[in-house]
Amino acid sequence: MAETTDEIPMLVRGQTWEEMEVGRPGRTASRTVTETDLVNFITLFGFNEPLFWSADHAATAGFEGRLVPGALTYCMAEGLVLQTHLLHGTGMAFVHMDLDVLRPVYVGDTIYAINETTEARAASSGNRGVVSATVTVRNQRDEDVLVYKPIRIIRGAEA
């Protein structure tokens, strides 16, 4: 039996940049967006827009339910990615992102994300790499609702 913490292998370890295979997709777990999620998010971050507070107001703009801000959809998807432990202990920095909202998300929708590495290369200095990905967020009908493209700094194998 191992006696020190260093001798006990971690059950959860993120991938190094060298292990992030370009073109290999991975799917997160799914999560249903609740009314509580919406109310907590819009009150905490000041999204006090009638579009999010009132289903009646959202209906006047052509929406068919309690509309969820794209920012909340992104945050939930990024949380789902982090819960995979892909970056656990290896992620060093989030340096850039492009984001496109493709269709509305409503309270009651269930979302999941598909993370695909699009580039993984050594950084210009240090034992780290620059990893680009495309994260596609889908709803329960497998419709793409949001796509973001993060660029991250990830530890190398020898770090």
N, C-alpha and C positions, 0 to 999 in steps of 0.2 A: 504494500500500500504506500502511495506517495505521501511524503510528510510535509513538504513545503508547497506553497501556492504555485511557485514556478514549475514544480514537477507535475502538477495536475493540469491536464490539457483543458482548454476552454471548450465548452460545448457550442458556443456561438462565436464565430469569427467571420468578419467580413472578408471579402475578396480583395487581394492586392490588384493594382492596375494591370499587372501581367496576367492575372487569371481572368480578367474581364474580356471574354472572347467576342470580337466584333461580329455582329450579325446574329448572335444567339439571344432570342427573346426569353423573358421570364415573366410569369404572371403572378400578381399579388393575390392575397385573399380579397374578398369583397366586403363591402360595408354599406348598410342602408343609411341614407341621410334622414335624420329625424327632425321633427319640429323643434326639439330641444337644441339640436346642433345649430339650426338656423338662428333661433332666438339668441342663444349664447354668443354666436359669432357676430351677428349684426349689432348687438348691444355692446359687446366688448370692444369692437374695433370701429364703432361709429358709423356703420353702414345704415344710417337711419333714413333710408330712401323708401318711399311708399311702395315702390316696386317689390321690395322684400318684406315689408310689414303687412301688406294687404293683398289678399288673393283677388279681391274685387278690383283694386287698382291695376294689378298685373293683368287681369282679364281685359281691361280697357286698352292695353297695349298688345293684346293678342296672345297672352300666355294662358295656360290652362290649369294653373294650380299655384301653390306656394313656391315661388321662384327662389332658387339658391344662387347667391353671387358666385361668379366664376372664381373669385379669390378663395372662397370656401371649398369649392370643388378641387382646386389646385392643392390647397393645404391638406385636405383629406387624402388625396392621391399620393402626395409626397409622404404623408404619414404611413400609408400602406406600403410604399416602397421601403421606407426605413424599417418597418416591422418585419420585412423579409430578412433582415440582418445582413443584407448585401454589403453595407458600408460600416458594419459594426466594428469599431476600433481601427478601421482603415481609412475612412473618410477624413479629409483634412480641411477642405474648404469648398464652398459653393461659390463659383466665381462669375457665372453668367447664366442667363436663361432667355430663350424665346418662348412665348406662350400664345396659343391661339384657342379661343373659345369657339367651338363648332356648333353646338346646339344647347338648348336650355337643360338644366338639371332642376328637378322639383323635389320637394320633401316627399319621401316615400320611394324615391329612386334608389337603386342599389348600384354602386359603382365599384369598379376594380381597375387596375392599371397593368399595362404591359410595358415592361422596361426592356429596351433593346440597345446595347452598346453599339455606337456607330463609329467611334474612334478611341483607341487606347495607345498612348505613346509616352515615352519617357519625357519628363519635364527637363527644362534647360539646366536645372541645378538640383542637387539633393537626391535622395533616394525616394523619388515619388514620380507619379505620372499624371498626365492630363487625360481625363476620360470624358468623352461626349456621349450622350445617349438621347434617344427619343422615347418619351414616356407618353403612351396613348391611353387616355382614360375612356372607359366604355361604361354604358349603363346596362341594365338588366336585359335589354333587347339587343345587346352587342352592337349598339350604335356608338360611334366615336363622338364624345361630347367635348373633349378638351385634349390638346396635345401640347406638351412642353418639352423643350430641348435643353437640359441642364449640361453645364460644363463644370466638372469637379476636379479637385486635386485629391489624388488617392495615394496612400502609402505604397511603397514598393516592397518586394519580398524580403529585402534585407533590412528594412526599417525596424 
